[in-house]
């Protein structure tokens, strides 16, 4: 299980009443990002509210 404090969650309204969340790992000093590296993940399904999208992101992080 990943440490949620090492991730940043940004929620956004994809269209009216349809929310998703983007998850990005927080960079540590000295981290190098390579061109082929995945930088963020978006929750796969639309949610009805912003809090629901954030909860979906937290559940997704717990699977990392």
C-alpha positions in Angstrom: 0.0 0.0 0.0 1.4 3.4 -1.0 1.8 6.3 1.4 -0.9 8.7 0.3 1.2 11.7 1.6 3.6 11.1 -1.3 0.9 11.8 -3.9 -1.0 14.9 -5.0 -4.7 14.7 -6.0 -6.3 17.2 -8.3 -10.1 16.9 -9.0 -11.7 18.4 -12.0 -15.2 18.5 -13.5 -14.9 16.8 -16.9 -18.4 18.0 -17.8 -21.4 19.1 -15.7 -21.9 16.6 -12.9 -19.0 14.4 -14.0 -15.9 14.5 -11.8 -12.5 12.8 -12.1 -9.2 13.0 -10.2 -5.7 13.1 -11.4 -3.0 11.5 -9.2 0.6 12.6 -9.4 3.5 11.4 -7.3 5.2 14.3 -5.4 8.7 14.8 -6.6 11.6 14.4 -4.1 14.7 16.4 -4.4 17.0 14.7 -6.9 14.2 12.9 -8.7 14.8 12.6 -12.5 11.9 12.3 -14.9 12.6 10.3 -18.0 10.7 10.8 -21.2 9.0 7.4 -21.1 8.0 7.6 -17.4 4.3 7.8 -16.3 3.8 11.1 -14.5 0.1 10.9 -13.5 -2.9 8.7 -13.5 -6.6 9.7 -13.9 -9.4 7.8 -12.2 -11.1 5.6 -14.7 -14.7 6.4 -14.0 -16.7 9.6 -13.7 -18.1 10.4 -10.3 -21.1 12.4 -9.3 -19.3 14.8 -7.0 -15.9 16.2 -6.3 -15.6 14.4 -2.9 -16.5 11.1 -4.6 -13.7 11.7 -7.2 -11.2 12.3 -4.5 -12.3 9.2 -2.6 -11.9 7.2 -5.8 -8.4 8.6 -6.2 -7.5 7.7 -2.6 -8.8 4.1 -3.2 -6.7 3.9 -6.4 -3.5 5.1 -4.5 -4.1 2.4 -1.9 -3.8 -0.2 -4.7 -0.3 1.0 -5.7 
